[in-house]
């Protein structure tokens, strides 16, 4: 159905005269008559009776009018869904307990007017595909360059280096220390059943293990965060790595310990990636906010993979 004709019909019905509709729509009266005639032909009914005092809706015209208004409202909603600034910015954060979700919350607190739609995709390949297809606007990822090459239409900026911590149970022999050097973890059991080979987080921890001669075990099924924390809490030998801003909640009797890593501090290199043609104003505001937060950041005393 021709929505211009529908809009002309509604305008004429509201004004009562084709001449008034022509003025409101900035078209000729002949154009209004032609659009109404086309719409009547499409519907197979007469919508107006014309008289000396103007145009009066027929019974069919009265019946069609509320549906015509619904069509125009649907058109506006459809346009708003893709109009930059009129729809929520859709951002992938990998996981809702991880640092990128925290970064988005920080941004939202500083920009309460910003509308955000937060999603979680599996890996960088899925995120890049979603950005290129327009399914999402941006994603927080570790970009494993130059090992993988991003498409030419994808842009990226490193936005946050998140310190990595050691997580142990209360009976672990490192539970009482405040900090430990990564190299001192050589020979200890680091258990991370959630690592998936071929993912960007798998590549990060592979590089961390190689740099400091660590052994990271990924054996056993990954039943999620809570069973992992239960196992760590009860173990004298197992520990795991977590990001400093990873949000974890555990029962008080678990007594888990977050232990800083120092000399150097391993950091997880979060980058924001987006399509170079994306003009969403909230994306521009997010990029500026992340850039400002990173200003003055120094990599001195930290470690990240060479590909970061």
GIHU-V998720 format. One record per residue. N is the residue number from 1. SS is DSSP state (H for helix, E for strand, C for the rest). PSI is psi in whole degrees, -180 to 180 (* if undefined). Layout:
n:ss:psi
N:SS:PSI
N:SS:PSI
//
This chain:
n:ss:psi
1:C:138
2:C:109
3:H:-26
4:H:-39
5:H:-40
6:H:-44
7:H:-40
8:H:-41
9:H:-48
10:H:-41
11:H:-42
12:H:-39
13:H:-39
14:H:-39
15:H:-27
16:C:-6
17:C:142
18:H:-32
19:H:-42
20:H:-39
21:H:-40
22:H:-42
23:H:-42
24:H:-33
25:H:-2
26:C:44
27:C:173
28:C:160
29:H:-31
30:H:-40
31:H:-39
32:H:-47
33:H:-40
34:H:-42
35:H:-42
36:H:-41
37:H:-40
38:H:-42
39:H:-42
40:H:-38
41:H:-41
42:H:-42
43:H:-23
44:C:22
45:C:164
46:C:135
47:C:-28
48:E:152
49:E:131
50:E:137
51:E:-178
52:C:-29
53:C:2
54:E:-152
55:E:130
56:E:137
57:E:137
58:C:176
59:H:-41
60:H:-38
61:H:-41
62:H:-38
63:H:-35
64:H:-26
65:H:-50
66:H:-32
67:H:-35
68:H:-42
69:H:-40
70:H:-39
71:H:-43
72:H:-37
73:H:-38
74:H:-38
75:H:-44
76:H:-41
77:H:-39
78:H:-42
79:H:-41
80:H:-29
81:H:-21
82:H:-2
83:C:123
84:C:132
85:C:-17
86:C:-12
87:C:162
88:C:145
89:E:124
90:E:118
91:E:134
92:E:130
93:C:14
94:C:-58
95:C:145
96:C:-12
97:C:-3
98:C:172
99:H:-42
100:H:-38
101:H:-38
102:H:-40
103:H:-40
104:H:-38
105:H:-41
106:H:-44
107:H:-44
108:H:-36
109:H:-37
110:H:-16
111:C:71
112:C:-18
113:C:-14
114:C:131
115:C:125
116:E:142
117:E:110
118:E:129
119:E:166
120:C:118
121:C:164
122:C:-56
123:C:-178
124:H:-37
125:H:-45
126:H:-38
127:H:-45
128:H:-43
129:H:-41
130:H:-37
131:H:-43
132:H:-30
133:H:-9
134:C:7
135:C:-37
136:C:165
137:C:-33
138:E:166
139:E:146
140:E:121
141:E:157
142:C:122
143:C:110
144:C:61
145:C:152
146:C:11
147:C:-35
148:C:140
149:C:127
150:C:150
151:C:154
152:C:-24
153:C:5
154:E:130
155:E:157
156:E:150
157:E:131
158:E:125
159:E:-23
160:E:127
161:E:108
162:E:120
163:E:141
164:E:140
165:E:159
166:E:134
167:E:125
168:E:166
169:C:171
170:C:-21
171:C:-6
172:C:145
173:C:-7
174:C:3
175:C:-25
176:C:-6
177:C:154
178:C:-28
179:E:155
180:E:147
181:E:142
182:H:-39
183:H:-26
184:H:-5
185:H:-1
186:C:132
187:C:-10
188:C:159
189:E:110
190:E:120
191:E:121
192:C:78
193:C:-13
194:C:-5
195:C:133
196:C:117
197:C:139
198:C:-11
199:C:166
200:H:-34
201:H:-31
202:H:-42
203:H:-37
204:H:-49
205:H:-25
206:H:-44
207:H:-38
208:H:-45
209:H:-42
210:H:-37
211:H:-32
212:H:19
213:C:44
214:C:157
215:C:116
216:E:119
217:E:134
218:C:15
219:C:157
220:C:156
221:C:149
222:C:101
223:C:5
224:C:-178
225:H:-46
226:H:-47
227:H:-34
228:H:-46
229:H:-38
230:H:-44
231:H:-45
232:H:-41
233:H:-34
234:H:-1
235:C:143
236:C:-12
237:C:-25
238:E:143
239:E:170
240:E:167
241:E:142
242:E:155
243:E:150
244:C:-35
245:C:12
246:C:127
247:C:114
248:C:139
249:C:130
250:C:159
251:C:147
252:H:-33
253:H:-6
254:H:-37
255:C:33
256:C:152
257:E:130
258:E:121
259:E:126
260:E:147
261:E:132
262:E:159
263:C:63
264:C:179
265:E:112
266:E:132
267:E:143
268:E:122
269:E:90
270:E:129
271:E:153
272:E:132
273:E:145
274:E:168
275:E:135
276:C:-21
277:C:3
278:C:119
279:C:16
280:C:124
281:H:-30
282:H:-31
283:H:-43
284:H:-40
285:H:-40
286:H:-45
287:H:-43
288:H:-39
289:H:-45
290:H:-38
291:H:-42
292:H:-39
293:H:-30
294:H:-15
295:C:133
296:C:-3
297:C:136
298:C:132
299:C:0
300:C:130
301:C:7
302:E:165
303:E:138
304:C:157
305:C:151
306:C:-26
307:C:-8
308:C:*
//
